Amino acid sequence: MAYDATSIRVLKAEEVYDRFEWVRANELAKEYKKPLACVERAGREHTLSDN
């Protein structure tokens, strides 16, 4: 598969959060002034409890 300039697209912020969970985790860690590891762990626990 060949990539060229037409293959590139800028994602909206919401799309970035949906595709890359680590981006949202970093934002939450900064916003609530908590260690990233705590935010990631809480996210995993939340995901596990949803199933």
C-alpha positions, 0 to 999 in steps of 0.5 A, spaced: 500 500 500 502 506 497 501 512 501 501 520 499 499 526 501 492 524 499 492 519 505 494 524 510 488 527 514 488 531 520 483 528 526 479 532 530 480 532 537 474 528 539 477 523 533 484 523 537 481 521 544 477 515 540 483 512 537 488 514 542 486 512 549 493 515 552 491 522 549 485 522 554 489 519 560 494 524 559 489 530 559 485 527 565 492 526 569 494 534 567 487 536 569 486 533 576 493 533 577 494 526 578 499 521 576 498 518 569 499 511 572 493 512 577 489 515 571 491 509 567 489 504 572 482 507 573 481 507 566 482 499 566 478 498 572 472 502 569 473 498 562 473 491 566 467 493 570 463 494 564 464 487 561 
